Amino acid sequence: MLRGLGHEVTAVDPDARMLASLSERFPEVATHLGSAESLPLADDSADLVCFGQAWHWVDPEPASVEVARVLAPGGTLGLIWNLRDESVEWVSELTAIIKPSAAEQLLAAGPPPYGPPFTRVEKRTMNWTYTLAPDGLVELASSRSHLLSLPPVEQQQVLAQVAALAERVADADGRIQLPYLTAAYRISVGD
């Protein structure tokens, strides 16, 4: 049970280190090595299979079939992403500096791809704000896979641009209000 809420939670990840980190924080959560295309769970064993910041890394057709196998009748595939709100000018400028992520590119084209037997998709978007210091924005940018793949000199150039932007947009207290949108998709088998 997770934190007394009465829900049995199982985490599946292809990276044993990620699962070990989760287990340190939440030892009550069952963990298994696996992937979206090969879930180590029984047929009809879950009411919800949820991917947070991860569906853009899977092959949607076989993953959809595998998730459907694991879901109990009436179950739901949940896909969630936290995305910077680029309707804010300086946030759009940040994306131009650090480049759009794979998730941002995927969702720019519309709803995330999925396959049979799923046929219905509902979307809900929620706005929220992440408050951080200018060096926090630089640290956030430095964790992006695109940036990590650049040569060190180019990484430093990009991070210097992010640092300059962070100083420019910080408020009088030296804090940055980074607006986000959480895009949540509920995908199910139609009637």
SELOLO-398088 format. One record per residue (C-alpha): residue number from 1; residue in one letter; chain; x, y, z. Coordinates in nm, 2 decimals, m for minus. Layout:
BEGIN
REC   num   residu   chaine       c1       c2       c3
REC   NUM        a        A        X        Y        Z
...
END
This chain:
BEGIN
REC   num   residu   chaine       c1       c2       c3
REC     1        m        A     0.00     0.00     0.00
REC     2        l        A     0.13     0.35    m0.08
REC     3        r        A     0.13     0.59     0.20
REC     4        g        A    m0.20     0.46     0.35
REC     5        l        A    m0.41     0.56     0.05
REC     6        g        A    m0.52     0.20     0.00
REC     7        h        A    m0.37     0.16    m0.35
REC     8        e        A    m0.13    m0.11    m0.44
REC     9        v        A     0.14     0.04    m0.65
REC    10        t        A     0.40    m0.14    m0.87
REC    11        a        A     0.68     0.03    m1.04
REC    12        v        A     0.83    m0.10    m1.36
REC    13        d        A     1.15     0.05    m1.52
REC    14        p        A     1.42    m0.08    m1.74
REC    15        d        A     1.69     0.08    m1.52
REC    16        a        A     1.77    m0.11    m1.20
REC    17        r        A     1.93     0.21    m1.05
REC    18        m        A     1.60     0.40    m1.09
REC    19        l        A     1.42     0.12    m0.92
REC    20        a        A     1.68     0.11    m0.64
REC    21        s        A     1.64     0.49    m0.59
REC    22        l        A     1.26     0.45    m0.57
REC    23        s        A     1.29     0.17    m0.32
REC    24        e        A     1.51     0.38    m0.09
REC    25        r        A     1.24     0.64    m0.07
REC    26        f        A     0.93     0.42    m0.09
REC    27        p        A     1.02     0.07     0.03
REC    28        e        A     0.65    m0.03     0.03
REC    29        v        A     0.63     0.00    m0.35
REC    30        a        A     0.69    m0.33    m0.54
REC    31        t        A     0.95    m0.29    m0.82
REC    32        h        A     1.02    m0.49    m1.13
REC    33        l        A     1.27    m0.46    m1.42
REC    34        g        A     1.08    m0.43    m1.75
REC    35        s        A     0.96    m0.21    m2.02
REC    36        a        A     0.64    m0.08    m2.17
REC    37        e        A     0.67    m0.34    m2.44
REC    38        s        A     0.73    m0.62    m2.19
REC    39        l        A     0.56    m0.57    m1.86
REC    40        p        A     0.64    m0.83    m1.59
REC    41        l        A     0.27    m0.82    m1.47
REC    42        a        A    m0.01    m1.07    m1.50
REC    43        d        A    m0.30    m1.04    m1.74
REC    44        d        A    m0.59    m0.82    m1.62
REC    45        s        A    m0.40    m0.73    m1.31
REC    46        a        A    m0.41    m0.35    m1.30
REC    47        d        A    m0.68    m0.08    m1.31
REC    48        l        A    m0.43     0.19    m1.43
REC    49        v        A    m0.10     0.17    m1.61
REC    50        c        A     0.06     0.52    m1.60
REC    51        f        A     0.36     0.66    m1.77
REC    52        g        A     0.50     0.99    m1.63
REC    53        q        A     0.74     1.17    m1.86
REC    54        a        A     0.81     0.84    m2.04
REC    55        w        A     0.57     0.74    m2.32
REC    56        h        A     0.79     0.92    m2.58
REC    57        w        A     1.06     0.66    m2.51
REC    58        v        A     0.84     0.36    m2.60
REC    59        d        A     0.72     0.20    m2.92
REC    60        p        A     0.35     0.29    m2.90
REC    61        e        A     0.20     0.00    m3.10
REC    62        p        A     0.35    m0.29    m2.91
REC    63        a        A     0.34    m0.10    m2.58
REC    64        s        A    m0.04    m0.04    m2.63
REC    65        v        A    m0.09    m0.41    m2.68
REC    66        e        A     0.11    m0.50    m2.37
REC    67        v        A    m0.06    m0.24    m2.15
REC    68        a        A    m0.40    m0.37    m2.27
REC    69        r        A    m0.30    m0.72    m2.17
REC    70        v        A    m0.22    m0.60    m1.82
REC    71        l        A    m0.52    m0.38    m1.77
REC    72        a        A    m0.84    m0.52    m1.61
REC    73        p        A    m1.16    m0.46    m1.81
REC    74        g        A    m1.24    m0.09    m1.79
REC    75        g        A    m0.88    m0.01    m1.70
REC    76        t        A    m0.70     0.31    m1.82
REC    77        l        A    m0.37     0.40    m1.98
REC    78        g        A    m0.25     0.72    m1.83
REC    79        l        A     0.01     0.94    m1.99
REC    80        i        A     0.15     1.25    m1.81
REC    81        w        A     0.40     1.51    m1.91
REC    82        n        A     0.51     1.83    m1.74
REC    83        l        A     0.59     2.09    m2.01
REC    84        r        A     0.72     2.44    m1.98
REC    85        d        A     0.45     2.69    m2.08
REC    86        e        A     0.59     2.84    m2.39
REC    87        s        A     0.31     3.09    m2.43
REC    88        v        A     0.52     3.30    m2.19
REC    89        e        A     0.78     3.48    m2.40
REC    90        w        A     1.09     3.42    m2.19
REC    91        v        A     1.00     3.05    m2.16
REC    92        s        A     0.99     3.02    m2.54
REC    93        e        A     1.33     3.19    m2.55
REC    94        l        A     1.46     2.93    m2.30
REC    95        t        A     1.34     2.65    m2.53
REC    96        a        A     1.51     2.81    m2.82
REC    97        i        A     1.84     2.81    m2.62
REC    98        i        A     1.81     2.45    m2.48
REC    99        k        A     1.62     2.30    m2.78
REC   100        p        A     1.28     2.12    m2.75
REC   101        s        A     1.29     1.78    m2.58
REC   102        a        A     1.16     1.46    m2.74
REC   103        a        A     0.84     1.48    m2.54
REC   104        e        A     0.79     1.85    m2.64
REC   105        q        A     0.84     1.75    m3.01
REC   106        l        A     0.60     1.46    m2.98
REC   107        l        A     0.32     1.65    m2.82
REC   108        a        A     0.36     1.95    m3.05
REC   109        a        A     0.21     1.73    m3.32
REC   110        g        A    m0.11     1.65    m3.11
REC   111        p        A    m0.21     1.37    m2.88
REC   112        p        A     0.06     1.11    m2.81
REC   113        p        A     0.05     0.81    m3.04
REC   114        y        A    m0.11     0.49    m2.91
REC   115        g        A    m0.24     0.17    m3.08
REC   116        p        A    m0.52    m0.08    m3.06
REC   117        p        A    m0.71    m0.18    m2.87
REC   118        f        A    m0.72     0.18    m2.73
REC   119        t        A    m0.96     0.41    m2.92
REC   120        r        A    m1.06     0.69    m2.68
REC   121        v        A    m0.84     0.97    m2.55
REC   122        e        A    m0.93     1.25    m2.31
REC   123        k        A    m0.69     1.53    m2.23
REC   124        r        A    m0.67     1.75    m1.93
REC   125        t        A    m0.42     2.03    m1.88
REC   126        m        A    m0.33     2.19    m1.55
REC   127        n        A    m0.12     2.50    m1.50
REC   128        w        A     0.13     2.54    m1.22
REC   129        t        A     0.45     2.73    m1.14
REC   130        y        A     0.79     2.61    m1.03
REC   131        t        A     0.98     2.87    m0.82
REC   132        l        A     1.35     2.84    m0.83
REC   133        a        A     1.67     3.05    m0.81
REC   134        p        A     1.86     3.15    m1.13
REC   135        d        A     2.12     2.88    m1.06
REC   136        g        A     1.83     2.63    m1.03
REC   137        l        A     1.73     2.71    m1.39
REC   138        v        A     2.08     2.65    m1.50
REC   139        e        A     2.09     2.32    m1.31
REC   140        l        A     1.75     2.22    m1.46
REC   141        a        A     1.88     2.29    m1.82
REC   142        s        A     2.20     2.10    m1.75
REC   143        s        A     2.01     1.78    m1.69
REC   144        r        A     1.85     1.76    m2.04
REC   145        s        A     1.96     1.47    m2.26
REC   146        h        A     2.02     1.70    m2.56
REC   147        l        A     2.25     1.92    m2.36
REC   148        l        A     2.44     1.62    m2.21
REC   149        s        A     2.51     1.49    m2.56
REC   150        l        A     2.69     1.81    m2.66
REC   151        p        A     3.07     1.86    m2.64
REC   152        p        A     3.17     2.03    m2.31
REC   153        v        A     3.25     2.36    m2.47
REC   154        e        A     2.91     2.38    m2.63
REC   155        q        A     2.74     2.27    m2.31
REC   156        q        A     2.91     2.56    m2.13
REC   157        q        A     2.80     2.81    m2.40
REC   158        v        A     2.44     2.70    m2.37
REC   159        l        A     2.45     2.71    m1.99
REC   160        a        A     2.59     3.06    m2.01
REC   161        q        A     2.30     3.17    m2.22
REC   162        v        A     2.06     3.01    m1.97
REC   163        a        A     2.23     3.18    m1.68
REC   164        a        A     2.20     3.52    m1.86
REC   165        l        A     1.83     3.46    m1.93
REC   166        a        A     1.78     3.35    m1.57
REC   167        e        A     1.93     3.67    m1.43
REC   168        r        A     1.72     3.88    m1.66
REC   169        v        A     1.39     3.72    m1.57
REC   170        a        A     1.45     3.68    m1.19
REC   171        d        A     1.22     3.89    m0.97
REC   172        a        A     1.33     4.14    m0.71
REC   173        d        A     1.38     3.86    m0.46
REC   174        g        A     1.60     3.67    m0.70
REC   175        r        A     1.34     3.40    m0.77
REC   176        i        A     1.22     3.28    m1.11
REC   177        q        A     0.86     3.17    m1.16
REC   178        l        A     0.88     2.90    m1.43
REC   179        p        A     0.53     2.83    m1.56
REC   180        y        A     0.44     2.47    m1.65
REC   181        l        A     0.15     2.28    m1.80
REC   182        t        A     0.08     1.93    m1.70
REC   183        a        A    m0.07     1.75    m1.99
REC   184        a        A    m0.26     1.44    m1.87
REC   185        y        A    m0.41     1.19    m2.12
REC   186        r        A    m0.66     0.92    m2.02
REC   187        i        A    m0.67     0.66    m2.29
REC   188        s        A    m0.92     0.37    m2.29
REC   189        v        A    m1.09     0.11    m2.50
REC   190        g        A    m1.41     0.26    m2.65
REC   191        d        A    m1.76     0.12    m2.60
END
